[in-house]
Amino acid sequence: MKTKPHAANDPGLLVLGMLFRLRNIPADFDMLAPSAGAVDVPAMLRFARAHGLKARAANMGWKQLQGAPLPAIAALTDGSFLLVGRVADDRAIVVAPTATRPAMMTRDEFEAAWSGQIVLITPRSAADARLRRWASAAIAAPARLVQTLAGRIRRLANPMAAREAAQRGATAASGVIIDFAERARKLQNAVAPKPRTSSRRTAEELAFLPAALEIVETPPSPIGRGIIFSLIAIIVAALAWSSLGTVDIVAVAQGKIIPSGRTKTIQPFETGIVRAIHVSDGQRVKAGDVLIELDPTMNAAELGRLRADLLAARLEVARLHAALNGGDDPVAAFAPPADAPADLVQMQRRFLLSQITEQKAKIAAIDRQVAQREAERATIRASIDKLKATMTPLQQRVEIREHLFQKELGSKIVYLSEMQELIGQRQEILVQESRYSEAEAAIASLVETRNRAVAEYERGLFDEFARAEQRVAGLAQDIIKAEQRTSLQKLTAPVDGKVQQLAVHTIGGVVTPAQTLMLIVPAESRLEIEAMISNRDIGFVEVGQEVAIKVDAFNFTRYGLLHGRILSISQDSITRDRGHDRDAASSEPSSEPKGQELAYAAHISLDRTEMDLGDKRVSLSPGMAITAEVKTGSRRIISYLLSPLVRYKQESLRER
């Protein structure tokens, strides 16, 4: 690789040389004339293209630079250049023209110095080289053939010139060429001794010409030109037709015919044993007709037990109500239910009587204790009054004895004896008053005990009464449920219609909850279509659009189509399993779950419910499979033909 003497002063030449060395491309830099000044971007492009490389200059940003084929040359704002080796995240590896090693620049530093222009120079691919060689050969071969034929014709037409040319090229040709020219001249004179008045030869004349001249003189066949012009006309017509013509965009949905009221499913509520079957397949029934009877034994037994429990609970409520509100004679206030058995009523009455007797006995015992304490209190009160009544005479006697003792008229022993008796009398009064207080406290305690016993008795009655009322309410609800379950042992027709798909035929057979026993197709209900619209088409389908309907049972090419309008579309999608054939046929990418597809249920009206078969008319039946086609728009044919190319262009040559 040759370089220029002034390369050290030319940053463009330096980075261009580094790029060629990095790509291992030999180049002669003497082609860049020194008189042209510094190497700029156009000079780089011309130089690269002269060496058979692909070169272009582009303005781009940081993100585009990350996806560009590097290394490349970046033009700076000061007129200099940088060799960009790699761009990742917010950093770039660059080489300056005069640097000896690569340097790291941040995005901000690079964008501050960069003008935004990048020079991309890459080798051409092997396919491009082969294409150029093939084009050159394809053009050169006919040219060489034409030149050869023209030379031969000139030599045949002018023998003297041919001989002179043969003599000048004696080192490269032999005398055979001269002999061939002489024979050609004689043949020409023999075939065409007279000058021609017409420029076109006849077929006989062409037959006696040499092969080369025959090829040249023979006019081209008009068939070839006609074929070429026909192909061109067909292509032009096809392009015009595809540009102007349109095709319908159709959303195709599979579905079936259903009655407007939908088919009614007959299912048992719970496990049961079949007692009787009153219908058969195809039989017409009225609303309320019994279809199947199940054995009600277990439900009837449960219902009887619940009713007995409810009656006992009601008797208990009546007993507790009498005990609470009966006053002095609760037994007389006891009012049992009218439908209660006599033995249960008598038992509850005895229970009430024993309960009242027990409470009265408890209260009477407390009352006796209170009376005893009151008697003790009265006795103590009498003793206190007696002691207080004797205190005054005893005090006077002590005063007299003290006066006599002070005058030395009485004995001291007698005085002290009287004083001792007075003190004892006073202490006895205090003792009796304490006993009196104790008796009053005992009476108050007994009264409180009596009141507490009465309150506990009433609270117990209220608790039992509340529980009994709650039990009555619960049992009443249980009876309602049991009666409903018993009534469900007879499966009846919800609407007028026809029985289909009867699934039970054995008396004594067992059925399970929610098992489909039969279907009832409503009578006198209009037919409509339920179709499942694909998730791909739902954005273009709306209520009120016209629908073309193909019934699978009747070939639409012979018997025609049905028409209708979309009545409603579900607000949410339905997930259903995708068929294997649809998985294989679908080539477009989808975000739907693997092996499943999302679809929307649409209800479509029918313009008629009969098909004309020529000699007769056949009514449509619920369950018939159909294909619904909804026209959602139109597009040009050329757009339809080019859509695969546009999609492949969009989806190819990209990376995660």
TAWOPE-V909718 format. One record per backbone hydrogen bond with DSSP energy under -0.5 kcal/mol. NH is the residue of the N-H (numbers start at 1). CO is the residue of the C=O. E is the energy in kcal/mol with one decimal. If there is no record, write none. Layout:
# TAWOPE-V909718
nh = {NH | NH}
co = {CO | CO}
e = {E | E}
This chain:
# TAWOPE-V909718
nh = {2 | 7 | 8 | 9 | 10 | 11 | 14 | 15 | 16 | 17 | 18 | 19 | 20 | 21 | 22 | 23 | 24 | 25 | 26 | 29 | 29 | 31 | 32 | 33 | 36 | 37 | 44 | 45 | 46 | 47 | 48 | 49 | 50 | 51 | 51 | 52 | 53 | 54 | 55 | 56 | 58 | 60 | 60 | 65 | 66 | 67 | 67 | 68 | 70 | 71 | 72 | 73 | 74 | 74 | 75 | 76 | 77 | 79 | 82 | 83 | 84 | 84 | 85 | 85 | 86 | 88 | 91 | 92 | 93 | 94 | 94 | 95 | 97 | 99 | 103 | 105 | 107 | 110 | 111 | 112 | 113 | 114 | 115 | 118 | 119 | 120 | 120 | 121 | 122 | 124 | 129 | 130 | 131 | 132 | 133 | 134 | 135 | 136 | 137 | 138 | 139 | 140 | 141 | 142 | 143 | 144 | 145 | 146 | 147 | 148 | 149 | 150 | 151 | 152 | 153 | 154 | 155 | 156 | 157 | 158 | 162 | 163 | 164 | 165 | 166 | 167 | 168 | 169 | 170 | 172 | 173 | 177 | 178 | 179 | 180 | 181 | 182 | 183 | 184 | 185 | 186 | 187 | 188 | 189 | 190 | 191 | 192 | 206 | 207 | 208 | 208 | 209 | 214 | 215 | 216 | 217 | 218 | 224 | 225 | 226 | 227 | 228 | 229 | 230 | 231 | 232 | 233 | 234 | 235 | 236 | 237 | 238 | 239 | 240 | 241 | 242 | 243 | 244 | 245 | 247 | 249 | 250 | 251 | 252 | 253 | 254 | 255 | 256 | 257 | 258 | 260 | 262 | 264 | 266 | 267 | 268 | 272 | 274 | 275 | 276 | 278 | 279 | 282 | 283 | 285 | 288 | 289 | 291 | 292 | 293 | 294 | 295 | 300 | 301 | 302 | 303 | 304 | 305 | 306 | 307 | 308 | 309 | 310 | 311 | 312 | 313 | 314 | 315 | 316 | 317 | 318 | 319 | 320 | 321 | 322 | 323 | 324 | 325 | 326 | 329 | 333 | 334 | 334 | 340 | 345 | 346 | 347 | 348 | 349 | 350 | 351 | 352 | 353 | 354 | 355 | 356 | 357 | 358 | 359 | 360 | 361 | 362 | 363 | 364 | 365 | 366 | 367 | 368 | 369 | 370 | 371 | 372 | 373 | 374 | 375 | 376 | 377 | 378 | 379 | 380 | 381 | 382 | 383 | 384 | 385 | 386 | 387 | 388 | 389 | 390 | 391 | 391 | 392 | 394 | 395 | 396 | 397 | 398 | 399 | 400 | 401 | 402 | 403 | 404 | 405 | 406 | 407 | 408 | 409 | 410 | 415 | 416 | 417 | 418 | 419 | 420 | 421 | 422 | 423 | 424 | 425 | 426 | 427 | 428 | 429 | 430 | 431 | 432 | 433 | 434 | 435 | 436 | 437 | 438 | 439 | 440 | 441 | 442 | 443 | 444 | 445 | 446 | 447 | 448 | 449 | 450 | 451 | 452 | 453 | 454 | 455 | 456 | 457 | 458 | 459 | 460 | 461 | 462 | 463 | 464 | 465 | 466 | 467 | 468 | 469 | 470 | 471 | 472 | 473 | 474 | 475 | 476 | 477 | 478 | 479 | 480 | 481 | 482 | 483 | 484 | 485 | 486 | 487 | 488 | 489 | 490 | 491 | 491 | 492 | 493 | 497 | 498 | 499 | 500 | 503 | 504 | 507 | 508 | 509 | 511 | 514 | 515 | 517 | 517 | 518 | 519 | 520 | 521 | 521 | 522 | 523 | 525 | 528 | 529 | 530 | 531 | 531 | 532 | 533 | 533 | 535 | 537 | 538 | 540 | 541 | 541 | 544 | 545 | 547 | 548 | 549 | 550 | 551 | 552 | 552 | 554 | 558 | 559 | 560 | 562 | 564 | 566 | 567 | 568 | 570 | 574 | 576 | 576 | 578 | 583 | 584 | 585 | 586 | 587 | 596 | 597 | 599 | 600 | 602 | 603 | 604 | 605 | 607 | 611 | 613 | 613 | 615 | 618 | 620 | 623 | 624 | 626 | 627 | 628 | 629 | 630 | 630 | 631 | 631 | 632 | 632 | 633 | 635 | 637 | 638 | 640 | 641 | 642 | 643 | 646 | 647 | 648 | 649 | 650 | 651 | 652}
co = {27 | 4 | 5 | 6 | 7 | 9 | 10 | 11 | 12 | 13 | 14 | 15 | 16 | 17 | 18 | 19 | 21 | 20 | 24 | 2 | 27 | 28 | 29 | 31 | 33 | 34 | 40 | 41 | 42 | 43 | 44 | 45 | 46 | 47 | 48 | 49 | 48 | 122 | 53 | 120 | 118 | 58 | 116 | 61 | 62 | 63 | 64 | 65 | 68 | 84 | 84 | 119 | 72 | 82 | 117 | 80 | 113 | 76 | 74 | 95 | 72 | 82 | 83 | 93 | 93 | 91 | 88 | 105 | 86 | 92 | 103 | 83 | 81 | 96 | 94 | 92 | 90 | 106 | 107 | 108 | 109 | 110 | 75 | 58 | 73 | 56 | 118 | 119 | 54 | 52 | 125 | 126 | 127 | 128 | 129 | 130 | 131 | 132 | 133 | 134 | 135 | 136 | 137 | 138 | 139 | 140 | 141 | 142 | 143 | 144 | 145 | 146 | 147 | 148 | 149 | 150 | 151 | 152 | 153 | 154 | 158 | 159 | 160 | 161 | 162 | 163 | 164 | 165 | 167 | 169 | 169 | 174 | 174 | 175 | 176 | 177 | 178 | 179 | 180 | 181 | 182 | 183 | 184 | 185 | 186 | 187 | 188 | 202 | 203 | 204 | 205 | 206 | 210 | 211 | 212 | 213 | 214 | 221 | 221 | 222 | 223 | 224 | 225 | 226 | 227 | 228 | 229 | 230 | 231 | 232 | 233 | 234 | 235 | 236 | 237 | 238 | 239 | 240 | 241 | 635 | 633 | 248 | 630 | 250 | 628 | 532 | 626 | 530 | 624 | 528 | 526 | 259 | 520 | 518 | 265 | 515 | 511 | 509 | 293 | 293 | 291 | 291 | 499 | 280 | 497 | 493 | 286 | 491 | 491 | 276 | 489 | 273 | 296 | 297 | 298 | 299 | 300 | 301 | 302 | 303 | 304 | 305 | 306 | 307 | 308 | 309 | 310 | 311 | 312 | 313 | 314 | 315 | 316 | 317 | 318 | 319 | 320 | 321 | 322 | 326 | 329 | 330 | 331 | 337 | 341 | 342 | 343 | 344 | 345 | 346 | 347 | 348 | 349 | 350 | 351 | 352 | 353 | 354 | 355 | 356 | 357 | 358 | 359 | 360 | 361 | 362 | 363 | 364 | 365 | 366 | 367 | 368 | 369 | 370 | 371 | 372 | 373 | 374 | 375 | 376 | 377 | 378 | 379 | 380 | 381 | 382 | 383 | 384 | 385 | 386 | 387 | 388 | 388 | 390 | 391 | 392 | 393 | 394 | 395 | 396 | 397 | 398 | 399 | 400 | 401 | 402 | 403 | 405 | 404 | 404 | 411 | 412 | 413 | 414 | 415 | 416 | 417 | 418 | 419 | 420 | 421 | 422 | 423 | 424 | 425 | 426 | 427 | 428 | 429 | 430 | 431 | 432 | 433 | 434 | 435 | 436 | 437 | 438 | 439 | 440 | 441 | 442 | 443 | 444 | 445 | 446 | 447 | 448 | 449 | 450 | 451 | 452 | 453 | 454 | 455 | 456 | 457 | 458 | 459 | 460 | 461 | 462 | 463 | 464 | 465 | 466 | 467 | 468 | 469 | 470 | 471 | 472 | 473 | 474 | 475 | 476 | 477 | 478 | 479 | 480 | 481 | 482 | 483 | 484 | 486 | 487 | 292 | 489 | 490 | 289 | 285 | 521 | 283 | 519 | 517 | 517 | 505 | 274 | 506 | 272 | 268 | 512 | 266 | 515 | 266 | 500 | 264 | 498 | 519 | 520 | 496 | 522 | 258 | 604 | 256 | 529 | 602 | 254 | 531 | 600 | 598 | 534 | 534 | 537 | 537 | 538 | 566 | 542 | 564 | 629 | 562 | 627 | 549 | 550 | 625 | 551 | 555 | 555 | 556 | 549 | 547 | 545 | 603 | 603 | 601 | 599 | 574 | 597 | 595 | 579 | 580 | 581 | 582 | 585 | 593 | 576 | 574 | 533 | 531 | 568 | 529 | 565 | 563 | 618 | 611 | 616 | 613 | 611 | 609 | 257 | 621 | 255 | 550 | 253 | 548 | 251 | 628 | 546 | 629 | 249 | 630 | 249 | 247 | 245 | 242 | 636 | 637 | 638 | 639 | 642 | 643 | 644 | 645 | 646 | 647 | 648}
e = {-1.1 | -1.4 | -0.5 | -1.3 | -1.3 | -0.6 | -2.0 | -2.5 | -1.9 | -2.4 | -2.5 | -2.4 | -2.2 | -2.2 | -2.6 | -2.1 | -0.9 | -2.6 | -0.5 | -1.5 | -0.7 | -1.5 | -1.3 | -1.0 | -1.4 | -1.5 | -2.1 | -2.3 | -2.5 | -2.5 | -2.5 | -2.4 | -2.1 | -0.9 | -0.6 | -1.7 | -2.1 | -2.9 | -0.6 | -2.0 | -2.6 | -0.5 | -2.1 | -2.1 | -1.5 | -0.8 | -0.6 | -0.8 | -0.7 | -0.7 | -1.8 | -2.2 | -0.5 | -3.1 | -2.1 | -2.7 | -2.4 | -1.3 | -2.1 | -2.4 | -2.9 | -0.7 | -0.6 | -3.0 | -1.3 | -2.3 | -2.1 | -2.6 | -2.8 | -0.6 | -2.7 | -1.9 | -0.6 | -0.9 | -3.2 | -2.8 | -1.9 | -2.6 | -2.9 | -1.7 | -1.3 | -2.0 | -2.4 | -2.8 | -3.4 | -2.9 | -0.6 | -0.6 | -2.6 | -0.6 | -1.8 | -2.6 | -2.3 | -2.4 | -2.5 | -2.6 | -2.4 | -2.5 | -2.7 | -2.8 | -1.9 | -3.0 | -2.6 | -0.7 | -1.2 | -2.9 | -2.4 | -2.6 | -2.5 | -2.6 | -2.6 | -2.5 | -2.3 | -2.3 | -2.3 | -2.4 | -2.3 | -2.5 | -2.5 | -1.7 | -1.8 | -2.6 | -2.7 | -2.5 | -2.3 | -2.7 | -2.5 | -1.6 | -1.3 | -1.2 | -2.0 | -1.2 | -0.5 | -2.2 | -2.4 | -2.2 | -2.5 | -2.6 | -2.1 | -2.3 | -2.5 | -2.5 | -2.1 | -2.5 | -2.4 | -2.2 | -3.0 | -2.2 | -1.4 | -0.9 | -0.8 | -0.9 | -2.9 | -2.1 | -2.0 | -3.3 | -2.0 | -0.5 | -1.0 | -2.6 | -2.8 | -2.7 | -3.2 | -2.6 | -2.9 | -2.7 | -2.7 | -2.9 | -2.8 | -2.8 | -2.8 | -2.8 | -2.6 | -2.7 | -3.0 | -2.8 | -1.9 | -2.3 | -3.4 | -2.7 | -3.3 | -0.7 | -3.1 | -0.6 | -2.9 | -0.7 | -1.9 | -1.8 | -2.0 | -3.1 | -2.8 | -1.7 | -2.8 | -2.5 | -0.6 | -0.6 | -1.7 | -3.0 | -3.2 | -1.8 | -2.9 | -0.6 | -2.8 | -1.8 | -2.7 | -3.1 | -2.0 | -3.8 | -1.3 | -2.7 | -3.5 | -2.8 | -2.9 | -2.4 | -2.1 | -2.2 | -2.3 | -2.2 | -2.1 | -2.0 | -2.1 | -2.4 | -2.2 | -2.1 | -2.2 | -2.2 | -2.2 | -2.2 | -2.1 | -2.1 | -2.2 | -2.4 | -2.4 | -2.3 | -2.1 | -2.2 | -1.9 | -2.5 | -1.6 | -1.2 | -1.1 | -0.7 | -0.8 | -1.4 | -2.0 | -2.8 | -2.1 | -2.1 | -2.2 | -2.4 | -2.2 | -2.3 | -2.5 | -2.8 | -2.1 | -2.4 | -2.7 | -2.3 | -1.8 | -2.6 | -2.5 | -2.0 | -2.2 | -2.6 | -2.1 | -1.6 | -2.3 | -2.2 | -1.8 | -2.1 | -2.3 | -2.4 | -2.2 | -2.2 | -2.1 | -2.2 | -2.3 | -2.0 | -2.2 | -2.3 | -2.1 | -2.1 | -2.2 | -2.3 | -2.1 | -2.3 | -2.4 | -2.4 | -1.8 | -1.4 | -0.6 | -0.5 | -0.5 | -1.5 | -2.0 | -2.1 | -2.3 | -1.8 | -2.0 | -2.4 | -2.6 | -2.1 | -2.2 | -2.5 | -2.1 | -2.0 | -1.5 | -0.9 | -3.4 | -1.3 | -1.7 | -2.7 | -2.1 | -2.2 | -2.3 | -2.5 | -1.7 | -1.9 | -2.4 | -2.2 | -2.0 | -2.1 | -2.1 | -2.0 | -1.7 | -1.7 | -2.3 | -2.4 | -2.3 | -2.0 | -2.2 | -2.1 | -2.2 | -2.2 | -2.2 | -2.2 | -2.2 | -2.1 | -2.2 | -2.4 | -2.3 | -2.3 | -2.3 | -2.3 | -2.5 | -2.4 | -2.5 | -2.7 | -2.3 | -2.2 | -2.5 | -2.9 | -2.1 | -2.4 | -3.0 | -2.6 | -2.0 | -2.7 | -2.7 | -2.5 | -2.5 | -2.7 | -2.5 | -2.5 | -2.6 | -2.5 | -2.5 | -2.5 | -2.4 | -2.6 | -2.7 | -2.1 | -1.9 | -2.4 | -2.3 | -1.9 | -2.3 | -2.7 | -3.0 | -2.3 | -2.8 | -2.4 | -2.5 | -1.8 | -1.3 | -1.4 | -3.1 | -0.6 | -0.6 | -2.1 | -2.0 | -1.8 | -2.8 | -2.8 | -3.7 | -0.5 | -0.5 | -2.5 | -1.5 | -2.4 | -2.4 | -1.7 | -2.8 | -0.8 | -0.9 | -3.1 | -2.9 | -2.5 | -0.6 | -0.7 | -2.4 | -0.5 | -2.9 | -2.7 | -2.5 | -0.6 | -2.7 | -2.8 | -0.7 | -3.1 | -1.6 | -1.1 | -1.2 | -2.0 | -0.5 | -0.8 | -1.9 | -1.5 | -2.7 | -2.7 | -3.3 | -2.6 | -0.5 | -0.6 | -2.1 | -1.6 | -1.3 | -2.9 | -1.4 | -2.6 | -1.8 | -1.9 | -3.6 | -1.3 | -2.6 | -3.4 | -0.5 | -2.3 | -2.4 | -1.9 | -2.2 | -2.0 | -2.0 | -0.6 | -2.1 | -2.6 | -2.0 | -2.5 | -3.0 | -2.3 | -2.6 | -2.7 | -2.1 | -2.9 | -0.8 | -2.7 | -1.2 | -2.5 | -3.0 | -3.8 | -1.6 | -2.2 | -2.5 | -3.3 | -2.8 | -2.7 | -0.5 | -0.6 | -0.5 | -2.6 | -0.7 | -1.0 | -2.1 | -2.0 | -2.5 | -2.0 | -2.5 | -2.1 | -1.0 | -2.5 | -2.6 | -2.7 | -2.5 | -2.1 | -2.4 | -1.9}
